[in-house]
Amino acid sequence: MNTVFEDILKIKRIQVAKNKERLSLRTLMDQCSTETNPPSFISAIQHPDKVSIIAEIKKASPSAGFFFSHYNPIEIAKSYAAAGASALSILTEENFFGGSIQDLIDVKHKTELPILRKDFIVDPYQVYESKVIGASAILLIMAALTESSYLELTHLAEKLDLDVLVEIHSKEELLAALKGNPKIIGINNRNLKDLSVNLAVTFELVKWIPKNTIVVSESGIQSAESIKKLKLAGISGALIGESLLKSKNREQLLKSFVEAGN
């Protein structure tokens, strides 16, 4: 029986193939040459002795279902910016998270914050696409890639001036990721097989990450107290989605995270 993660990857590869038929890779590459560089994701989250908050925008998730009856990514982005977020993360995966690349395009025109395109990137086509739609950075999930495809996608992103957040879940994935000399490593506290969350994963894996690397903790961060613990552990950033999206006072909660990280 396939896990949700395996189902997502299977459907994603089919979707990418369809997208290539609709808009050729050559056309996409040509469009990249006309794009201007968006604000730097790395510069926004790289601050000594501070945990920068990357606030996430998504309509739904496999673990939590739908967050909104009326989903307005621009409205959410504005509230995040007002509350002091350093950067945004926007889900563009359609089938399981209810996202779209249009969400990112719309938000980009209404904010000056750098945007991480959070999706399941498995093909160079998606890297070019990320550049065209105005992302500042892309997510590469080690569990979704072979070592060779990871290195290929990393090198392409660098060529296109896209920052890369390399996501890991284990020491084995970390060792493979380090072969690409990543500038940013995201430690996902969510188990991709059973979707359980444990913040202790960050505190264990950060011990093995080179000191000059930006480290971002992802998933399961629900309180200002957790931010303080991440700060003590030398974590540079916290990517927070569900706790903010479920909150009745999103701005107030985010402000508490920002204050705890400063």
Buried (B, 14 or more C-beta within 10 A) or exposed (E): EEBBBBEBBEBBEEBBEEBEEEEEBEEBBEBBEEBEEBBBBBEBBBBEEBBBBBBBBBBBBBEEEEBEEEBBBBEBBBBBBEBBBBBBBBBBBBEBBBBBBEBBBBBBEEBEBBBBBBBBBBBBBBBBBBBBBBBBBBBBBBBBBEEEBBBBBBBBBBEBEBBBBBBBBBEEBBEBBBEBEBBBBBBBBBBBEEBEBEBEBBBEBBEEBEEEBBBBBBBBBBEBEBBEBBBEBEBBBBBBBBBBBEEEEBBEBBBBBBEBBB
